[in-house]
Amino acid sequence: MLKPVPTYELYGENTGKKPHFWLHCETIPSRSSLHHWEIRPHRHESFFQILYIDAGSGDAIFDGESHAIMPPAVITIPPRLNHGFRFSRDIDGFVITVLISHLKAAPGDRSRLGEWLAAPHLTPLDTCNGDAVHVAGTLKRLGEEFANRRSGRNDLLEAYLTSALLLTARLSQHGGEGQGASDEGERRMEMLYGLIQRHFRAHQPAAFYAEALGISPTHLNRIVRAKTGHGAHELIARKLVEEAKRELVFTLGSVQEISYRLGFTDPTYFSRFFLKQTGETPRAWRIAERAKLGM
């Protein structure tokens, strides 16, 4: 009879408690050496993992299938995937564990990044490729930043994480089937994300973004729904919620101050908006999230 695959927070830890971090980083030898350089098959329910391999060799096992590891490389592991590793004793690098709620896209959503995040990947880093060199350097900086509790730490960790994942996805997809030039919908979405980033605090309606893109609101909604599963209005609202959550966790501003920074003229309306989108008031969400992260 097959043994069930264990579910862990970090490998070997199964506390049954809520995670107390949104991102954790440690060297690969620090944990694998405790287990004779073998990480047996397991899974993570709420975490996405990134392994940066800087030296050594080994095998990555995804759902029982083995893949040879040669440095430098990045390995990405989606949640709920059975995976394990066998490492050589000279292995070096980092393993980064991230709550899926803090990723730029949800693994499995309809965006290109979401689809890529939903599957495991072992991506070689060509030292002659500028993007690959940047990924390696960025992940090393992330490891250094995590180890040092300096001002701006969370914002920098998030920036390093997003940059490294987006570039790794690009490298992984390069030359793959169906991964040629972006189609019209993909290009429109890239432009839309840029526009939302610049204007979300002004609370512009979907029609504003459609006009900026030179298409009708109906066409915009069709593109957004095909790529994300949500309407344009929902996408804009999600951006406001993401920024509200960031402010609530990582700043000391009051709910009223945060509401004004996000373009709301009435803090009460902001609280109702946040409650509708998340099921919790801003204050209740802040208390719970900070407790979860040990802040």
C-alpha positions as CSV (number, residue, x, y, z in Angstrom):
1,M,0.0,0.0,0.0
2,L,1.4,3.4,-1.0
3,K,2.2,5.8,1.8
4,P,0.4,9.2,1.6
5,V,2.5,12.1,0.5
6,P,2.9,14.5,3.5
7,T,2.0,18.1,3.4
8,Y,4.4,20.5,5.0
9,E,4.9,24.3,5.6
10,L,8.7,24.0,5.3
11,Y,10.1,20.5,4.7
12,G,9.8,18.4,7.8
13,E,7.5,20.9,9.6
14,N,3.8,20.2,9.9
15,T,2.6,22.3,12.8
16,G,-1.1,22.5,11.8
17,K,-0.9,26.3,12.5
18,K,-1.3,29.1,10.1
19,P,1.9,30.2,8.4
20,H,3.7,33.0,10.3
21,F,5.4,34.4,7.2
22,W,4.6,35.5,3.6
23,L,8.1,34.8,2.4
24,H,10.8,32.6,3.8
25,C,14.3,32.1,2.4
26,E,17.1,29.7,3.5
27,T,20.1,28.0,1.9
28,I,19.6,24.6,0.3
29,P,22.4,23.0,2.4
30,S,21.0,24.2,5.7
31,R,18.0,21.9,5.5
32,S,19.0,19.2,3.0
33,S,22.1,18.3,5.0
34,L,19.9,17.4,7.9
35,H,18.2,14.8,5.7
36,H,21.3,13.3,4.1
37,W,20.9,15.5,1.0
38,E,17.6,13.9,0.1
39,I,14.2,15.7,0.3
40,R,11.6,13.0,0.1
41,P,8.3,13.5,-1.8
42,H,6.0,15.9,-0.1
43,R,3.7,18.9,-1.0
44,H,2.8,22.4,0.2
45,E,-0.9,23.4,0.4
46,S,-0.6,27.2,0.4
47,F,3.0,27.8,-0.8
48,F,4.8,28.4,-4.0
49,Q,8.5,27.5,-4.0
50,I,11.5,28.7,-5.9
51,L,14.9,27.0,-5.8
52,Y,18.0,28.8,-7.1
53,I,20.8,26.3,-7.8
54,D,24.2,28.0,-7.9
55,A,26.5,25.0,-7.6
56,G,26.4,21.2,-7.3
57,S,24.0,18.9,-9.0
58,G,21.1,16.5,-8.3
59,D,17.6,15.5,-9.4
60,A,14.2,17.2,-9.0
61,I,11.3,14.8,-8.8
62,F,7.9,16.1,-10.0
63,D,5.0,13.6,-9.4
64,G,7.5,10.7,-9.6
65,E,9.3,11.9,-12.7
66,S,13.0,12.7,-12.3
67,H,14.7,15.8,-13.9
68,A,18.5,16.3,-13.8
69,I,19.7,19.5,-12.1
70,M,22.7,21.4,-13.5
71,P,23.7,24.8,-12.3
72,P,22.9,27.6,-12.6
73,A,19.2,26.9,-12.7
74,V,15.9,28.0,-11.2
75,I,13.3,25.4,-10.1
76,T,9.7,26.5,-9.5
77,I,7.2,24.4,-7.6
78,P,3.4,25.2,-7.6
79,P,1.3,24.4,-4.5
80,R,-0.2,20.9,-4.1
81,L,2.4,19.2,-6.3
82,N,4.2,16.1,-5.1
83,H,7.9,16.8,-5.3
84,G,11.2,15.9,-3.9
85,F,15.0,16.3,-4.5
86,R,18.3,14.4,-4.4
87,F,21.3,16.7,-4.0
88,S,25.0,16.3,-4.3
89,R,26.9,17.2,-1.2
90,D,28.4,20.3,-2.9
91,I,24.9,21.8,-3.7
92,D,24.6,25.5,-3.1
93,G,21.8,28.0,-3.5
94,F,18.6,29.2,-2.0
95,V,15.0,27.9,-1.5
96,I,12.4,30.6,-1.3
97,T,8.9,29.8,0.0
98,V,6.1,32.2,-0.7
99,L,2.4,32.3,0.3
100,I,0.5,32.0,-3.0
101,S,-1.7,35.0,-2.0
102,H,1.4,37.2,-2.4
103,L,2.2,36.2,-6.0
104,K,1.7,38.5,-8.9
105,A,-0.8,36.0,-10.4
106,A,-2.7,33.1,-8.9
107,P,-1.3,29.7,-10.1
108,G,-3.8,28.4,-12.6
109,D,-5.6,31.6,-13.4
110,R,-6.2,32.5,-17.1
111,S,-3.2,34.8,-17.4
112,R,-0.1,33.6,-19.1
113,L,1.8,34.0,-15.8
114,G,-0.9,32.2,-13.9
115,E,-0.8,29.3,-16.3
116,W,3.0,29.1,-16.1
117,L,2.9,29.2,-12.2
118,A,0.5,26.3,-12.1
119,A,3.1,23.8,-13.5
120,P,6.6,22.9,-12.2
121,H,9.6,24.1,-14.2
122,L,13.3,23.5,-14.2
123,T,14.8,26.5,-16.1
124,P,18.5,26.6,-17.0
125,L,20.2,30.0,-16.6
126,D,22.4,30.6,-19.6
127,T,25.3,32.8,-18.3
128,C,25.5,34.5,-21.8
129,N,21.9,35.6,-21.5
130,G,21.4,39.0,-19.9
131,D,18.0,38.1,-18.4
132,A,19.3,34.9,-17.0
133,V,22.2,36.7,-15.3
134,H,19.8,39.2,-13.9
135,V,17.6,36.4,-12.5
136,A,20.6,34.9,-10.7
137,G,21.7,38.2,-9.3
138,T,18.2,39.1,-8.2
139,L,17.6,35.9,-6.3
140,K,21.0,36.3,-4.6
141,R,20.0,39.8,-3.6
142,L,16.6,38.5,-2.3
143,G,18.5,36.0,-0.1
144,E,20.8,38.7,1.3
145,E,17.8,41.0,1.9
146,F,15.9,38.4,3.7
147,A,18.8,37.7,6.0
148,N,19.1,41.4,7.0
149,R,16.2,43.2,8.6
150,R,16.7,46.6,7.2
151,S,14.3,49.4,6.3
152,G,12.2,48.8,3.1
153,R,12.8,45.0,3.4
154,N,9.3,43.9,2.5
155,D,9.0,46.1,-0.5
156,L,12.4,45.0,-1.8
157,L,11.6,41.3,-1.3
158,E,8.4,41.7,-3.2
159,A,10.1,43.6,-6.0
160,Y,12.9,41.0,-6.3
161,L,10.4,38.2,-6.2
162,T,8.2,39.6,-8.9
163,S,11.2,40.5,-11.2
164,A,12.8,37.1,-10.8
165,L,9.6,35.2,-11.5
166,L,8.5,37.2,-14.5
167,L,12.0,36.9,-16.1
168,T,12.2,33.2,-15.3
169,A,8.8,32.6,-16.9
170,R,10.0,34.5,-20.0
171,L,13.2,32.4,-20.2
172,S,11.2,29.2,-19.6
173,Q,8.7,29.9,-22.3
174,H,11.2,31.2,-24.8
175,G,11.0,29.0,-27.9
176,G,8.3,26.8,-26.4
177,E,5.3,25.7,-28.4
178,G,2.7,28.4,-28.6
179,Q,5.0,30.9,-26.9
180,G,5.9,33.1,-29.8
181,A,5.0,36.8,-30.1
182,S,2.1,37.8,-27.9
183,D,-1.3,37.9,-29.5
184,E,-3.4,41.0,-29.6
185,G,-5.2,40.2,-26.4
186,E,-1.9,39.6,-24.6
187,R,-0.5,43.0,-25.8
188,R,-3.8,44.7,-24.8
189,M,-3.5,43.2,-21.3
190,E,0.1,44.4,-20.9
191,M,-1.0,47.9,-21.8
192,L,-4.1,47.7,-19.6
193,Y,-2.0,46.6,-16.5
194,G,0.3,49.6,-17.1
195,L,-2.6,52.0,-17.4
196,I,-4.2,50.6,-14.2
197,Q,-0.9,51.0,-12.4
198,R,-0.8,54.7,-13.3
199,H,-4.5,55.6,-12.8
200,F,-6.0,53.2,-10.2
201,R,-6.0,55.9,-7.5
202,A,-8.1,58.1,-9.7
203,H,-10.9,55.5,-9.7
204,Q,-11.3,55.7,-13.4
205,P,-14.1,53.5,-14.9
206,A,-13.5,50.7,-17.3
207,A,-14.7,53.0,-20.2
208,F,-11.7,55.3,-19.5
209,Y,-9.3,52.4,-20.0
210,A,-11.1,51.2,-23.1
211,E,-10.8,54.7,-24.7
212,A,-7.1,54.8,-23.8
213,L,-6.6,51.5,-25.6
214,G,-8.7,52.6,-28.6
215,I,-11.3,49.8,-28.2
216,S,-14.9,49.7,-27.0
217,P,-15.8,48.8,-23.3
218,T,-17.4,45.6,-24.6
219,H,-14.3,44.6,-26.4
220,L,-12.2,45.4,-23.4
221,N,-14.4,43.3,-21.1
222,R,-14.2,40.4,-23.6
223,I,-10.4,40.5,-23.7
224,V,-10.1,40.8,-19.9
225,R,-12.5,38.0,-19.2
226,A,-10.8,35.7,-21.7
227,K,-7.4,36.3,-20.1
228,T,-8.3,36.4,-16.4
229,G,-11.8,35.1,-15.9
230,H,-12.9,38.5,-14.5
231,G,-14.4,41.6,-16.0
232,A,-12.5,44.9,-16.4
233,H,-14.3,46.5,-13.5
234,E,-13.3,43.5,-11.2
235,L,-9.7,43.8,-12.4
236,I,-9.5,47.5,-11.4
237,A,-11.1,46.7,-8.0
238,R,-8.6,43.9,-7.4
239,K,-5.8,46.4,-7.9
240,L,-7.2,48.7,-5.3
241,V,-7.6,45.8,-2.9
242,E,-4.0,44.7,-3.5
243,E,-2.7,48.1,-2.7
244,A,-5.0,48.5,0.3
245,K,-3.7,45.2,1.7
246,R,-0.1,46.3,1.1
247,E,-0.7,49.6,2.9
248,L,-2.5,47.9,5.8
249,V,0.2,45.4,6.5
250,F,3.4,47.3,5.7
251,T,2.6,50.9,6.8
252,L,1.6,52.5,10.1
253,G,-1.1,54.7,8.5
254,S,-4.6,54.7,9.9
255,V,-7.4,53.2,7.9
256,Q,-8.6,56.8,7.2
257,E,-5.1,57.8,6.0
258,I,-4.8,54.8,3.7
259,S,-8.3,55.4,2.2
260,Y,-7.2,59.0,1.3
261,R,-3.9,57.7,-0.3
262,L,-5.9,55.3,-2.4
263,G,-8.2,58.1,-3.7
264,F,-11.2,57.5,-1.6
265,T,-12.8,60.8,-0.4
266,D,-14.9,58.9,2.2
267,P,-13.2,56.5,4.6
268,T,-16.5,54.9,5.4
269,Y,-17.0,54.1,1.7
270,F,-13.5,52.6,1.6
271,S,-14.3,50.3,4.5
272,R,-17.5,49.2,2.8
273,F,-15.6,48.6,-0.5
274,F,-12.9,46.5,1.3
275,L,-15.5,44.5,3.2
276,K,-17.4,43.7,0.0
277,Q,-14.2,42.6,-1.8
278,T,-12.6,40.6,1.1
279,G,-15.4,39.7,3.5
280,E,-13.5,41.6,6.3
281,T,-13.2,45.2,7.5
282,P,-9.8,46.9,6.9
283,R,-9.1,46.9,10.6
284,A,-10.0,43.2,11.1
285,W,-8.0,42.1,8.1
286,R,-4.9,44.1,9.2
287,I,-5.0,42.6,12.7
288,A,-5.4,39.1,11.4
289,E,-2.7,39.4,8.7
290,R,-0.1,41.0,11.0
291,A,-0.7,38.3,13.6
292,K,-0.2,35.7,10.9
293,L,3.1,37.3,9.8
294,G,4.3,37.8,13.4
295,M,4.4,41.6,13.0
